[in-house]
Amino acid sequence: MTLKIVTDSTCDLPQDVINALGITIVPLYINIGEKGYLDGVDITRKEFYTGLPNYKSHPTTGTPGIDSFSHAYARLASQGATEILSIHISKSLSATVEVAESAANAFDAVPVTVRDSGQLSTGTGFQVETAARLAQQGKSLEDILQALDDLGKRTFVAAGLDTLEYLRRSGRMNAFMTGLGSLLQLKPILTMENGLPGSECVRTAAKAGSRLIEMLEERQPVERFALLHTNDPEGAEEFRLRVSDLIPAGQVYSMDITPVIGAHIGPGAIGFAVVSKDNHSAQ
């Protein structure tokens, strides 16, 4: 049995990890004006975030079509895959899971299982990476899904935004609340856990940083940790130094968040994805 892993471009894993584990990426779309770009293929993250404040119309995002998934599944089957696990961004944030399911239901060359990660960014990426490593070890689909169920319950993502403006532009927050937030200099903090997005606001950037640290402290001890940012690697590194005593020793991924998510949260966001050793969501 040869089990292969498919995901989408929101997983925010390092490219060398994707290559080493043979993970297949199906890109989402970023639409700027009348032109569409494949995420991670036609436009770099730096190009997107540099241009974001000045685009004449705010970028929109779109899911891949059924054909994009069908072609990915067919390519893997032709290369010898006997089973496929397709893991994607939470259905509470995107229709990607539903499109992948439609493609899987119509595909009969090999069995395809579609999984809603219940997460976003590297919160999804941790599941994708784990699945790919277990598949390389010859683990069964059932064993992998059990491992991902456990991992998903222990995963938490949080990010402090620099401004409410991009939530307003993308239609994710009504104009009144955005205006109020600007007046009061509110800094939103967005979270994701068990498929449920959450949010809270603090008054200053300093308080946002302190609140992120509190969230990380609440999820000790930590098994996995990744820095997340939108075109602010220096800010992300500064945050890493502040929390160095709270995160595992060794390599820490520092990921520039996909523009598919960044279109809604804007540049200058800083956050993290974390896997706790214990299931804090059940407490």
N, C-alpha and C positions, 0 to 999 in steps of 0.2 A: 504494500500500500504506500502510495506517495501522496501525502497531504500538503497542499499549497495554500498560502495565505494571501488574500486580497484585502486591500483597504482603500481609503480615499485620501486625497491630498491634505485633509485637515489633521492628519495624525501627528504631524510635527515631530518626526523622528529624524535623527541625523542621516544624511544620505549614505554614509559608509555602513551604517547599521542596516539600512534597507537593502543595500547591495549584498552585504555579507550573508544576510538571512534569506535572500531571494524573495523578498516581499514585492508583490505587484501593486502599484499605485494607480488608481483611477482618478484623474484630476477633476475637480469641480471647476465651475466657470466664474470668471470675474468680468463683469460688463462695465466698460468705461465709455460713456457716451454711446455711440452706435457700434463700437467695436467690442468683440468678445475675446477673452484671453483664457487659455487653459492654465489653471493655477499651477505654478511651479514649472511650466513648460514655456509659455509665451512671454512671461513677464517675471522678473526677479522680485523678491520681496523688497529689496532696497529701492528699486525703481518705483514700485507701487507706493511705498510709504513716503518717498520723497515727493511724489506728485500729488498725494492724497489731499493736502490742504487746499490745492489750487485747481482741482478738477472742476470744470464748468458745471457738470452734473454729478451728483454723488454716485459712486459706483454701486452697482447691485451685484448680487451673486446668484448662481444657478446650479442646480444639480446636474450630474451627467445624465444622458439619455439611456434608455434601456440597452441600446446597441453598444454603448461604451462598456457596460458590464458584460454583455454577451460576448463581445470580442475578447475581453480579458479572460473570461472563463474558457472560451474556445482555444485561445492561444496556450493556456496552461494545460488543457487536456491534450492538445497536439504534442506538447513537450513531455508527456508522460504522467501528468497528474492523474491520480485515480479518485481524488476527493478534494474539495475546495471549501475553505472556511473564509467567509467574506465578512469583515468586521468594520463597522462604520460609526460615524458621529451620531450622537443621540437623536432619536426621532423627535424629541421635544424641541430641537433646534433646526432640523433639516429634514427634507423628504428623501434624503439619500438612501436610507434603509429601505423605504418602500419601493424605490426604483430598483434597487439591487434584488429585492425579493421577487419583483415581477420578472426580472431577467432570469433569476434562478429557477423560478417555476416553469419557465418556458425552455430551459436548457436541459437536455436529456443525455448529453454525452457522458457526464460523470455527475455524481451527487454534489450539490452545492448547498451549504448551510449558511444562512445569513444571520449575523448577530448584531443587535443594537448594543453598542458599548455602554450606553448610558452616560457617555462622557464626551469631551471635546479636547482638541489639541493633544498634548502628550498624555493626558488622562486616557484617551483612546490609544495613543501610541504605546503606552506600557502594556496594554492588553495585546496589541498586535505583535509587539516584540516577544512577549512571553509565549504567545501561540506559535510563532515561527520557530523559536528555540526548542519548544517541546516537540514540534513536528519534526525538526531535524533529529531529535533524539528517538524518533519512532513511536512517540506516544499516540494513543488512539484519539479520535475525535471526542469521544465521551470523556476521556481523562482531561483533555485540553479544555473542554467547556466547563468542567467542574473547577479546574484551576482558575479560569477566567471569572466564573461566578464569585469565587472567593476574593480574587484580586479586585474585582469591581466594587465590592462592598467596602474595601479598605482604601479606595482611591478618592482623592479630593483635589479640586483645582480652584484656585482663587487668583484674581488679578485686580490691582488697583489702577483705575483709569486716570489719565491726566485731566480729562474734561468730559462733560456730559454731551458736548456738541455733536459728536459723531453718532451717539445713540439717537439724538434728535434727527440728524440728517438721514439716518437709515430707517426712520420710522419706528424705532424700538422704544421711544419715550415721547410722550406728548410735549408739545411746545411749552405749555405752562410750566411743567416740572423742570424742563431744561432751563427756562428763564430764571426760575426760582433758584435752581442749583448754581447758575452762574452768578446770581446776585449774592448768594451766601457763600460762594467759593466752595461748594460741596465737591467732594471727591468720591465718586462711586466705587464700590468694591463688588465685583461680580464673582459668584461662586457656582460650582457644579458638583453635585454629589448624588449618586444613585439615580441618575436620569433627571434630576430636578434642578433647574437653574434657580439661583437666589441672588439677592442683592441687598446692600446696605450702603449708607453714606456717612462720611465723616467730614469735618470742616476743612481740614488742611492736608497737604501732601505728607507732612510729617506724621500726622495722626493716621493716615492711610497706611504708611509704612509700619507704624507701630501695631496697627490692627492686623496686618498680614502676619507679623511676627507672632502675635497672640494666637492666630489661627493655626500657625505651624506648631506652636508650643502645645496647643490642645490636642494635637495629633501625634504626639510622641508615644513610644519610640518610632523612628522612621526607618523604613526598609528601602524605599526608592525616592529620589528627589530630582526634579528638573526645574531649572530656571526658565521662565517664559517672559517674553517682552515683545513690544512692537517697535522695531527699529531703535532700540535703546540698549545696546549691549553693555555700555558703561554703567548705566543705572542698574542693570541686572547684576553685574559683577559687584557693584557696591552693596546691593542687597545680599548677595551670597556671602560677602565678608561679614555682614552683620549677623547672619544666622549660621555661621560656620560651625558653631558648637551644637547646632540642632539637626544637622544633616549628616548622612553617612560619609565616611572618608572615601577618597577615591574620585574617579571621574564623575562630573556632574554635567549633564546635558544643559546647554544654554541655547534655547530655541527662539528664533524670530517667528512669532506666531503667523500662521498662514493669513494672507490678505482676505481670504474668504471670511475669516472671523474679524480680522483687523479693520475691515470696511465698516464694521459696526462699533468698534471700540476706539479706533483712532490710534495715532502714534503716541509713544511715550508711556504706554501701559507697562507695568511691571507685576509679575506674579510668579506662581509656581504650580507644579503638579507634584503630588506627594502620594506615596503608598505607605500607610501605617502598618506596623507589625500586628496591631490589634484592630478589630472592627469597631471603630468609634461611632459609626452611624447607628449602631444597634444599642448604644448606651444612652 
